[in-house]
Amino acid sequence: MRILSGVQPSGELHLGNYFGAIVQHLALQGQGDALYFIADYHALTTIQDAARLRDLTRDVAATYLALGLDPARATFFRQSDVPEVHELTWLLECVTGMGLLERAVSYKDKVSRGLKASVGLFTYPALMASDILIYRSNVVPVGQDQVQHIEIAQDMAASFNAAFGREVLVRPEARLSEVPKVPGTDGQKMSKSYGNAIPIFATGKALKKAVNAIVTDSKDPKQEPLDPATCNAFAIYALFAAPDERDALAARYRDDRAFPGYGVTKQAIMQKMDERFGPARERYEALKRPGSELEDVLRDGARRARALAQETIDACREATGLGRRLV
């Protein structure tokens, strides 16, 4: 089984990334041939600052390695270090109807939120399909909002195989995260673009500011029970806590008229984050320093990923009549 997933370097990774993707990625690296890439080509749809893109790319790489990604068990690389992905993107676009991309929900959503309606943003699903298909991936871990992109990749693979009469490209299947939605500080899905995220490695005043920004209601626990089912702070705490800890805090919400209020939950979130990420935070800082093994890991991962990509491109070129690469 070949597993593939990517993450955009478009800002500090946050709890939504961690519980929605990273936890699953780390667990899957021992269950198959796992490939994880930093989607820096995709990030160009929103970031046109070279220094910032380089820094964010290193930040993503350091975060994954600090949290436990093992380069010996998973291929970890930058998307832009495998240029063959763009050749496959063109081949796929040549057999894809416009209607397929026009129906992409994410494009409409991003434009509605103010992103420039660029050609790159519109054809984003084609590049994502190429990312998946070029490694002949079987399983793609995603959140619910990305399922349509996997379906587009399936359609593109089928169109290519049908157009050229060969089963060159493998149909991928989505694998949904067990945590489909991580609430942000405002109760919406946690997202960098929504400004409601809590960074994984936030510390001190920055961590306190982010956690204290969690929106709660104005109920007074001395006057009426609090409802853990509708509390944003409780939902975030529950991601870290053991079942008995969740149950105990929920009981205090409902039954303890002396409960001091939501500040207790927010303090517990900060404590849980320090416990969970403290050791990894030190490793993260070391990896970010010049001269760390970070670049060596990414280069080795790119070498391994590119070998797989070249096999697929050779098969696609032969199927289309372009012939094998000369170099």
C-alpha positions as CSV (number, residue, x, y, z in Angstrom):
1,M,0.0,0.0,0.0
2,R,1.4,3.4,-1.0
3,I,0.3,6.3,1.1
4,L,0.6,10.0,0.1
5,S,-0.2,13.3,1.6
6,G,1.0,16.9,1.5
7,V,0.9,20.0,3.6
8,Q,1.1,23.6,2.4
9,P,3.7,25.9,3.9
10,S,1.3,28.8,4.1
11,G,1.8,29.6,7.8
12,E,2.7,28.2,11.2
13,L,1.3,24.7,11.6
14,H,-1.5,24.6,14.2
15,L,-3.6,22.3,16.3
16,G,-5.9,21.7,13.3
17,N,-3.0,20.5,11.2
18,Y,-1.8,18.3,14.1
19,F,-5.0,16.5,15.0
20,G,-6.5,16.6,11.5
21,A,-3.5,15.4,9.6
22,I,-0.1,15.1,11.3
23,V,-1.2,12.5,13.9
24,Q,-2.6,10.3,11.1
25,H,0.5,10.8,9.0
26,L,2.8,9.7,11.8
27,A,0.7,6.6,12.5
28,L,0.6,5.6,8.9
29,Q,4.3,5.7,8.3
30,G,4.6,2.3,9.7
31,Q,1.7,0.8,7.8
32,G,2.8,1.1,4.2
33,D,5.1,2.9,1.8
34,A,4.4,6.5,3.0
35,L,5.3,9.6,1.0
36,Y,4.7,13.1,2.6
37,F,5.6,16.3,0.7
38,I,5.7,20.0,1.5
39,A,3.4,21.6,-1.1
40,D,5.5,24.7,-1.9
41,Y,4.2,24.8,-5.6
42,H,0.7,25.0,-4.2
43,A,1.7,27.7,-1.7
44,L,2.6,30.1,-4.6
45,T,-1.2,30.7,-5.1
46,T,-1.1,32.8,-2.0
47,I,2.6,33.5,-1.2
48,Q,4.8,35.5,-3.5
49,D,7.5,36.4,-1.0
50,A,10.6,34.2,-1.7
51,A,12.2,34.6,1.8
52,R,8.9,33.9,3.5
53,L,8.2,30.8,1.4
54,R,11.6,29.4,2.2
55,D,11.2,30.0,5.9
56,L,7.7,28.5,6.0
57,T,8.9,25.5,4.1
58,R,11.7,24.9,6.6
59,D,9.2,25.5,9.4
60,V,6.9,22.7,8.1
61,A,9.8,20.3,7.7
62,A,11.2,21.0,11.1
63,T,7.7,20.6,12.7
64,Y,7.1,17.2,11.1
65,L,10.5,15.8,12.0
66,A,10.3,17.2,15.6
67,L,6.9,15.6,16.1
68,G,8.2,12.1,15.0
69,L,8.3,11.7,11.3
70,D,11.0,9.1,10.6
71,P,12.9,9.6,7.3
72,A,13.9,5.9,7.4
73,R,10.2,4.9,7.4
74,A,8.7,7.6,5.2
75,T,9.8,9.6,2.2
76,F,9.7,13.3,3.1
77,F,10.4,15.9,0.5
78,R,9.6,19.3,-1.1
79,Q,7.1,19.2,-3.9
80,S,9.3,21.5,-6.0
81,D,12.2,19.1,-6.0
82,V,10.2,16.7,-8.3
83,P,9.6,18.7,-11.5
84,E,8.0,15.8,-13.2
85,V,4.8,16.6,-11.4
86,H,4.3,19.5,-13.8
87,E,4.7,17.3,-16.9
88,L,2.0,15.0,-15.6
89,T,-0.2,17.9,-14.8
90,W,-0.1,19.0,-18.5
91,L,-0.8,15.5,-19.6
92,L,-3.8,15.2,-17.3
93,E,-5.1,18.7,-18.3
94,C,-5.1,17.6,-21.9
95,V,-7.7,14.9,-21.2
96,T,-9.8,16.8,-18.6
97,G,-13.0,18.6,-19.3
98,M,-13.3,22.2,-18.1
99,G,-16.5,21.3,-16.3
100,L,-14.6,19.1,-13.8
101,L,-12.5,22.0,-12.6
102,E,-15.4,24.5,-12.7
103,R,-17.2,22.3,-10.2
104,A,-14.4,22.5,-7.7
105,V,-15.8,23.8,-4.5
106,S,-12.5,24.9,-3.0
107,Y,-11.9,27.3,-5.8
108,K,-15.2,29.1,-5.3
109,D,-14.7,29.1,-1.6
110,K,-11.3,30.7,-1.7
111,V,-12.3,33.3,-4.3
112,S,-15.3,34.2,-2.1
113,R,-12.9,34.7,0.8
114,G,-10.9,37.2,-1.2
115,L,-8.1,35.2,-2.8
116,K,-7.2,36.4,-6.3
117,A,-8.9,34.3,-9.0
118,S,-5.6,33.2,-10.7
119,V,-5.2,30.5,-13.2
120,G,-3.0,28.7,-10.7
121,L,-5.8,28.7,-8.1
122,F,-8.3,27.4,-10.7
123,T,-6.1,24.6,-11.9
124,Y,-5.0,23.7,-8.3
125,P,-6.9,20.4,-8.4
126,A,-5.1,19.3,-11.5
127,L,-1.7,19.8,-9.8
128,M,-3.0,18.0,-6.7
129,A,-4.2,15.1,-8.9
130,S,-0.7,15.0,-10.4
131,D,0.9,15.0,-6.9
132,I,-1.2,11.9,-6.1
133,L,-1.1,10.0,-9.4
134,I,2.6,10.4,-10.2
135,Y,3.6,8.2,-7.2
136,R,0.8,5.7,-8.0
137,S,-0.7,6.3,-4.6
138,N,-3.3,3.9,-3.2
139,V,-4.4,5.9,-0.1
140,V,-4.6,9.6,0.5
141,P,-5.3,10.7,4.1
142,V,-7.4,13.9,3.9
143,G,-10.1,15.9,5.7
144,Q,-13.7,16.0,4.6
145,D,-13.1,19.2,2.7
146,Q,-10.5,17.6,0.5
147,V,-12.5,14.6,-0.6
148,Q,-13.7,16.3,-3.8
149,H,-10.0,16.7,-4.8
150,I,-9.5,13.0,-4.5
151,E,-12.6,12.4,-6.6
152,I,-11.1,14.7,-9.3
153,A,-7.9,12.8,-9.2
154,Q,-9.9,9.6,-9.7
155,D,-11.7,11.1,-12.7
156,M,-8.5,12.3,-14.2
157,A,-6.8,9.0,-13.9
158,A,-9.7,7.2,-15.5
159,S,-9.8,9.8,-18.4
160,F,-6.1,9.4,-19.1
161,N,-6.3,5.6,-19.0
162,A,-9.3,5.6,-21.3
163,A,-7.9,8.2,-23.7
164,F,-4.7,6.2,-24.3
165,G,-6.0,2.7,-23.9
166,R,-3.7,1.7,-21.0
167,E,-4.0,1.3,-17.3
168,V,-1.1,3.5,-16.5
169,L,-2.4,5.5,-13.6
170,V,-3.6,4.0,-10.4
171,R,-7.0,5.0,-8.9
172,P,-6.4,6.5,-5.4
173,E,-8.8,6.3,-2.5
174,A,-9.4,8.9,0.2
175,R,-8.9,8.0,3.9
176,L,-10.7,10.4,6.2
177,S,-9.1,11.6,9.4
178,E,-10.8,10.4,12.7
179,V,-10.9,14.1,13.6
180,P,-12.7,15.6,10.7
181,K,-12.9,19.1,12.2
182,V,-10.8,20.8,14.8
183,P,-12.5,24.0,16.1
184,G,-10.7,27.2,16.0
185,T,-10.8,29.9,18.6
186,D,-14.1,31.2,17.1
187,G,-15.7,27.8,16.7
188,Q,-15.2,27.6,12.9
189,K,-12.8,25.1,11.5
190,M,-9.3,26.0,12.6
191,S,-7.4,27.6,9.7
192,K,-4.5,29.9,9.2
193,S,-6.6,31.9,6.7
194,Y,-9.4,32.4,9.2
195,G,-7.1,33.9,11.8
196,N,-8.5,31.5,14.5
197,A,-5.5,29.1,14.9
198,I,-3.4,28.0,17.9
199,P,0.1,27.2,16.7
200,I,1.6,23.9,17.7
201,F,4.8,25.3,19.2
202,A,3.4,28.5,20.7
203,T,4.9,29.3,24.1
204,G,4.6,31.9,26.8
205,K,2.6,35.0,26.1
206,A,1.9,34.0,22.5
207,L,0.3,30.7,23.7
208,K,-1.6,32.5,26.4
209,K,-2.9,35.0,23.9
210,A,-4.0,32.4,21.4
211,V,-5.8,30.2,24.0
212,N,-7.4,33.1,25.7
213,A,-8.9,34.1,22.4
214,I,-11.1,31.0,22.4
215,V,-14.7,32.4,22.3
216,T,-17.0,31.2,25.1
217,D,-20.5,32.2,26.2
218,S,-21.3,34.5,29.1
219,K,-23.0,31.9,31.3
220,D,-22.3,32.1,35.1
221,P,-21.7,28.6,36.5
222,K,-23.0,29.8,39.8
223,Q,-26.4,30.5,38.2
224,E,-26.8,27.8,35.6
225,P,-25.0,24.6,34.3
226,L,-22.4,25.0,31.6
227,D,-22.7,22.9,28.4
228,P,-19.5,21.0,27.4
229,A,-21.2,20.0,24.1
230,T,-21.3,23.7,22.9
231,C,-18.1,25.0,24.5
232,N,-15.2,25.7,22.0
233,A,-12.7,25.5,24.8
234,F,-13.9,22.1,26.0
235,A,-13.8,20.8,22.4
236,I,-10.2,21.7,22.1
237,Y,-9.3,20.4,25.5
238,A,-11.0,17.1,24.7
239,L,-8.6,16.5,21.8
240,F,-5.7,16.2,24.3
241,A,-7.4,14.7,27.3
242,A,-7.9,11.0,28.2
243,P,-11.6,9.8,28.4
244,D,-11.7,10.0,32.2
245,E,-10.3,13.5,32.2
246,R,-12.9,14.6,29.6
247,D,-15.7,13.0,31.6
248,A,-14.5,14.6,34.9
249,L,-14.4,18.1,33.4
250,A,-17.7,17.7,31.6
251,A,-19.2,16.7,35.0
252,R,-17.9,19.9,36.6
253,Y,-19.4,21.9,33.7
254,R,-22.9,20.4,34.4
255,D,-22.9,19.9,38.2
256,D,-20.3,22.0,40.0
257,R,-21.9,25.3,40.9
258,A,-18.5,26.4,42.4
259,F,-16.7,25.8,39.1
260,P,-14.6,29.0,38.5
261,G,-15.5,29.1,34.7
262,Y,-14.0,28.6,31.3
263,G,-10.6,30.0,32.5
264,V,-10.0,26.6,34.1
265,T,-10.4,24.9,30.7
266,K,-8.1,27.3,28.9
267,Q,-5.4,26.8,31.5
268,A,-5.8,23.0,31.1
269,I,-5.3,23.4,27.3
270,M,-2.1,25.3,27.8
271,Q,-0.9,22.6,30.3
272,K,-1.7,19.8,27.9
273,M,0.1,21.6,25.1
274,D,3.2,22.0,27.1
275,E,3.1,18.3,28.1
276,R,2.4,17.1,24.5
277,F,4.8,19.4,22.6
278,G,7.4,20.5,25.1
279,P,10.1,17.9,24.2
280,A,9.3,18.3,20.4
281,R,9.6,22.0,20.7
282,E,13.3,21.7,21.6
283,R,13.9,19.4,18.7
284,Y,12.1,21.8,16.4
285,E,14.3,24.8,17.4
286,A,17.4,22.7,16.8
287,L,16.2,21.7,13.3
288,K,15.5,25.3,12.4
289,R,19.1,26.3,13.0
290,P,21.6,26.5,10.0
291,G,23.6,23.3,9.6
292,S,21.0,20.9,10.9
293,E,20.2,17.7,9.1
294,L,17.0,19.3,7.7
295,E,18.2,19.8,4.1
296,D,19.9,16.4,3.9
297,V,16.5,14.8,4.9
298,L,14.6,16.7,2.2
299,R,17.2,16.1,-0.5
300,D,17.3,12.3,0.2
301,G,13.5,12.2,0.2
302,A,13.4,14.1,-3.1
303,R,15.8,11.6,-4.6
304,R,13.6,8.7,-3.6
305,A,10.4,10.4,-4.7
306,R,11.7,11.5,-8.0
307,A,12.8,8.0,-8.9
308,L,9.1,6.9,-8.5
309,A,7.9,9.9,-10.4
310,Q,10.2,9.3,-13.4
311,E,8.9,5.7,-13.7
312,T,5.3,7.0,-14.0
313,I,6.3,9.8,-16.4
314,D,8.1,7.3,-18.7
315,A,5.0,5.1,-18.8
316,C,2.8,8.1,-19.5
317,R,5.1,9.4,-22.3
318,E,5.1,6.0,-23.9
319,A,1.3,5.7,-23.7
320,T,0.8,9.1,-25.2
321,G,3.3,8.7,-28.0
322,L,5.8,11.3,-26.7
323,G,8.4,8.6,-26.2
324,R,10.8,8.2,-23.3
325,R,12.9,11.1,-22.0
326,L,16.3,11.5,-23.6
327,V,17.9,12.5,-20.3
